[in-house]
Amino acid sequence: MRIAVIGTGGVGRTLAAALFDLGHDVAIGTRKVENTLANTEPDMFGNPPFAQWQETYPDIALLPFDEAGAFGDVIINATNGANSLRALTAVGADNLAGKILLDVALPLDLSQGMPPTLTIANDDSLGEQIQRTIPEAKVVKSLSSVAYAVMVDPSRIPGDHDLFIAGDDQAAKNTVQEPLEGFGWPATPFIDLGDITGARGAEMYSRLYFTLTGALGTFDLNIKVIRAS
């Protein structure tokens, strides 16, 4: 599978590396390649500069947004949620038309510290805004309820735990689950929240998630939904 990951931060790099290790053809999209490669400072989370990371993965191409969109058969939005719509608009509606767009981003506002609040909530979601902005893409919301290290390695958390998935296109949701199962997520932990409006609940869970990370002192946590028999 040819997969383009949009975003060069820790989330995008982690997903790109894991997908590459599974045998997929992977590229990463950025606004300006030269600026990304010229940066020599760690980011706000302590991740090393992209050029340093790329020394380990030289076969993962770094491309401008539009070229990455043209490259990928599946696109992953791993940008900062505040910048997602601008980034995906730069990727180009034509490059996204008919393609699966897996949105893992959260519209977080960190201006007041932790836990973050959401810039979009209750009657809308980032997933829905992306679907409205690029109506010909098949937007699927998933993975946003766990830290990026857990996204690609669910065994970091012992026992069974769940992922949410939402989107208007059922076939797209089924396709997205295939590479996620390659990370170690079995099919049963996917709780289908229905159409893309289900992204509201998945994104708003983040407030509880970040509160729990503060209370428990770790990002390696997830939830298990227990159903009555």
Sequence and secondary structure as in RCSB ss.txt:
>XXXX:A:sequence
MRIAVIGTGGVGRTLAAALFDLGHDVAIGTRKVENTLANTEPDMFGNPPFAQWQETYPDIALLPFDEAGAFGDVI
INATNGANSLRALTAVGADNLAGKILLDVALPLDLSQGMPPTLTIANDDSLGEQIQRTIPEAKVVKSLSSVAYAV
MVDPSRIPGDHDLFIAGDDQAAKNTVQEPLEGFGWPATPFIDLGDITGARGAEMYSRLYFTLTGALGTFDLNIKV
IRAS
>XXXX:A:secstr
 EEEEE  SHHHHHHHHHHHHTT EEEEEES HHHHHH  S  TT    HHHHHTT TTSEEEEHHHHHHH SEE
EE S GGGHHHHHHHH HHHHTTSEEEE    EE TT SS EESS SS  HHHHHHHHSTTSEEEEESTTS HHH
HS GGGS S   EEEEES HHHHHHHHHHHHHTT  STTEEE  SGGGHHHHHHHHHHHHHHHHHHT S      
    
